Amino acid sequence: APSGLALVTDKPAADATWTGRIDSVTRLSGLDVFEGFFGEAWTLGIADGRPMAVVLVKIGETDDRTLKLIAQKLTAAVGRTLDLVARIAAWEFGMILPDTDIKGGLAVAEKMHKTLESAMPELPVDVCFGVASIVPNEKGNAQSFFELCQRAAEAAQREGDGRIAFVTDGGKFALHASADMVDWDPAETGTGQ
């Protein structure tokens, strides 16, 4: 299983709350849990040939109250107990969605966006999403896959508030338009189909 994903490009501050198992601000899982769960989902994907999706949420700099509110809304939008929502950097959240293809990942990102938009119409911070999905295999590189997820989130951030970018089957980046979406039902398997 992969370990020690390079999630943070800059060394976190000594008082970073998200680097351990639990983020003390949001009470979400922290970076350590995210890395471990990512490795488990990758290994499971290799074993059973099923996809996994990752959704990264980049936000602008904000206060603890807004971070807590965003964390609550993101957790509510995911819906399945087998999915993980974690705070993985000062202004970034990560979701790992086992048994989920790109359509399911995009549906989750869109549901999160709509939940944040409706619950906080005057959200004082930009929120952007990067989505990627893969069927892990033994020759695959978990770190490279995660870097693609990060690049998708960065592409969304460059485009502006509320954007959702994703990695296509051909490895290209595309912006998501909601008209393409299927409904996300957390009771289903997560494939979004």
C-alpha positions as CSV (number, residue, x, y, z in Angstrom):
1,A,0.0,0.0,0.0
2,P,1.3,3.5,-0.7
3,S,2.2,5.5,2.2
4,G,3.2,9.1,2.8
5,L,1.4,10.8,-0.1
6,A,3.0,14.1,-0.8
7,L,-0.2,16.1,-0.1
8,V,1.3,19.4,1.2
9,T,3.8,21.1,-1.0
10,D,4.9,23.5,1.8
11,K,6.0,22.2,5.2
12,P,3.0,22.8,7.5
13,A,3.3,25.2,10.4
14,A,4.2,23.7,13.7
15,D,0.7,24.5,15.0
16,A,-1.1,22.9,12.0
17,T,-4.2,21.3,13.3
18,W,-4.9,18.9,10.4
19,T,-1.6,16.9,10.2
20,G,-2.6,14.2,12.8
21,R,-5.4,11.7,13.0
22,I,-8.1,14.3,13.9
23,D,-8.2,18.0,12.9
24,S,-8.8,19.9,16.1
25,V,-10.7,22.7,14.4
26,T,-13.2,20.8,12.2
27,R,-13.2,17.4,14.1
28,L,-12.8,15.7,10.7
29,S,-10.2,13.1,10.1
30,G,-6.8,14.6,9.5
31,L,-3.9,14.0,7.1
32,D,-2.7,10.8,8.8
33,V,-6.1,9.1,8.4
34,F,-6.5,10.4,4.8
35,E,-3.1,8.9,3.8
36,G,-3.9,5.6,5.5
37,F,-7.4,5.4,4.0
38,F,-6.1,6.3,0.5
39,G,-3.6,3.4,0.7
40,E,-6.3,1.0,1.8
41,A,-8.7,2.1,-0.9
42,W,-5.9,1.8,-3.5
43,T,-5.1,-1.8,-2.3
44,L,-8.7,-2.7,-2.3
45,G,-9.1,-1.4,-5.8
46,I,-6.2,-3.5,-7.0
47,A,-7.7,-6.6,-5.3
48,D,-11.2,-6.3,-6.6
49,G,-10.8,-4.3,-9.8
50,R,-13.2,-1.6,-8.7
51,P,-12.8,2.2,-9.1
52,M,-12.1,4.8,-6.5
53,A,-12.6,8.5,-6.8
54,V,-10.9,11.4,-5.0
55,V,-12.5,14.8,-4.6
56,L,-10.3,17.6,-3.4
57,V,-11.9,20.8,-2.2
58,K,-9.7,24.0,-2.2
59,I,-11.0,27.0,-0.3
60,G,-9.7,30.5,0.2
61,E,-8.2,31.5,3.5
62,T,-10.9,31.9,6.1
63,D,-11.6,31.6,9.8
64,D,-12.3,28.6,12.1
65,R,-16.0,29.2,12.2
66,T,-16.3,29.0,8.4
67,L,-14.0,26.0,8.3
68,K,-16.3,24.2,10.7
69,L,-19.4,25.0,8.7
70,I,-17.8,23.9,5.5
71,A,-16.7,20.6,7.1
72,Q,-20.2,19.9,8.4
73,K,-21.7,20.6,4.9
74,L,-19.1,18.5,3.1
75,T,-19.7,15.6,5.4
76,A,-23.5,15.8,5.0
77,A,-23.1,15.9,1.2
78,V,-21.1,12.7,1.0
79,G,-23.7,10.5,2.7
80,R,-22.1,7.0,2.6
81,T,-20.4,5.6,5.7
82,L,-17.6,4.0,3.6
83,D,-16.5,7.4,2.2
84,L,-13.9,9.5,4.0
85,V,-14.0,13.3,4.4
86,A,-10.8,14.8,5.8
87,R,-9.0,18.1,6.3
88,I,-5.7,17.6,4.6
89,A,-4.2,21.1,4.5
90,A,-4.9,24.5,5.9
91,W,-7.3,25.4,3.1
92,E,-8.1,22.0,1.6
93,F,-10.4,19.0,2.3
94,G,-10.1,15.6,0.7
95,M,-12.7,13.0,0.0
96,I,-11.9,9.3,-0.8
97,L,-14.9,7.5,-2.4
98,P,-14.2,3.8,-2.7
99,D,-16.2,1.9,-5.4
100,T,-16.9,5.2,-7.2
101,D,-16.3,6.1,-10.9
102,I,-15.8,9.6,-12.3
103,K,-19.6,10.1,-12.7
104,G,-20.1,9.3,-9.1
105,G,-17.2,11.5,-8.0
106,L,-18.6,14.4,-10.1
107,A,-22.0,13.9,-8.6
108,V,-20.6,14.1,-5.1
109,A,-18.7,17.3,-6.0
110,E,-21.8,18.9,-7.5
111,K,-23.9,17.9,-4.5
112,M,-21.3,19.4,-2.1
113,H,-21.2,22.6,-4.2
114,K,-25.0,22.9,-4.1
115,T,-25.1,22.2,-0.4
116,L,-22.6,24.9,0.3
117,E,-24.3,27.3,-2.0
118,S,-27.7,26.9,-0.5
119,A,-26.6,26.6,3.1
120,M,-24.3,29.6,2.9
121,P,-25.4,31.9,0.1
122,E,-23.0,34.5,1.3
123,L,-20.1,32.2,1.9
124,P,-17.1,34.5,2.5
125,V,-14.6,32.3,0.8
126,D,-14.1,30.7,-2.7
127,V,-14.6,27.0,-2.9
128,C,-13.4,24.9,-5.9
129,F,-13.4,21.1,-6.6
130,G,-11.0,18.7,-8.3
131,V,-12.2,15.2,-9.1
132,A,-10.5,12.1,-10.5
133,S,-11.3,8.4,-10.5
134,I,-9.2,5.3,-11.3
135,V,-9.3,1.6,-11.2
136,P,-6.0,0.9,-9.3
137,N,-3.7,-1.7,-10.7
138,E,-0.4,-3.1,-9.5
139,K,1.5,-1.2,-12.1
140,G,-0.3,2.0,-11.3
141,N,1.3,4.8,-9.2
142,A,-0.8,6.1,-6.3
143,Q,1.3,9.2,-6.0
144,S,0.9,10.1,-9.7
145,F,-2.9,9.6,-9.4
146,F,-3.1,11.9,-6.4
147,E,-1.0,14.5,-8.2
148,L,-3.6,14.5,-11.0
149,C,-6.3,15.1,-8.4
150,Q,-4.4,18.0,-7.1
151,R,-3.8,19.5,-10.6
152,A,-7.6,19.2,-11.3
153,A,-8.3,21.1,-8.1
154,E,-5.8,23.8,-9.0
155,A,-7.3,24.0,-12.5
156,A,-10.7,24.6,-10.9
157,Q,-9.3,27.2,-8.6
158,R,-7.7,29.1,-11.5
159,E,-11.2,29.2,-13.2
160,G,-12.8,30.8,-10.2
161,D,-15.3,30.2,-7.3
162,G,-17.6,27.2,-7.6
163,R,-15.8,25.5,-10.4
164,I,-15.4,21.7,-10.6
165,A,-12.6,20.4,-12.7
166,F,-12.0,16.7,-13.4
167,V,-9.6,14.3,-15.1
168,T,-11.0,12.7,-18.2
169,D,-10.4,9.1,-19.2
170,G,-7.6,10.4,-21.5
171,G,-5.9,12.1,-18.7
172,K,-6.9,15.6,-19.7
173,F,-8.4,18.2,-17.5
174,A,-12.0,19.4,-18.1
175,L,-14.4,21.7,-16.4
176,H,-17.6,20.1,-15.3
177,A,-21.0,21.5,-16.4
178,S,-23.9,20.5,-14.2
179,A,-26.2,19.7,-17.2
180,D,-24.1,16.5,-17.7
181,M,-24.8,15.2,-14.2
182,V,-26.7,12.2,-13.0
183,D,-28.3,12.2,-9.6
184,W,-26.2,10.9,-6.7
185,D,-27.9,8.5,-4.4
186,P,-25.7,7.5,-1.5
187,A,-27.7,4.3,-1.0
188,E,-26.5,3.1,-4.4
189,T,-23.0,1.6,-4.9
190,G,-21.4,4.9,-5.7
191,T,-20.9,4.4,-9.4
192,G,-23.4,7.1,-10.2
193,Q,-24.9,5.0,-12.8
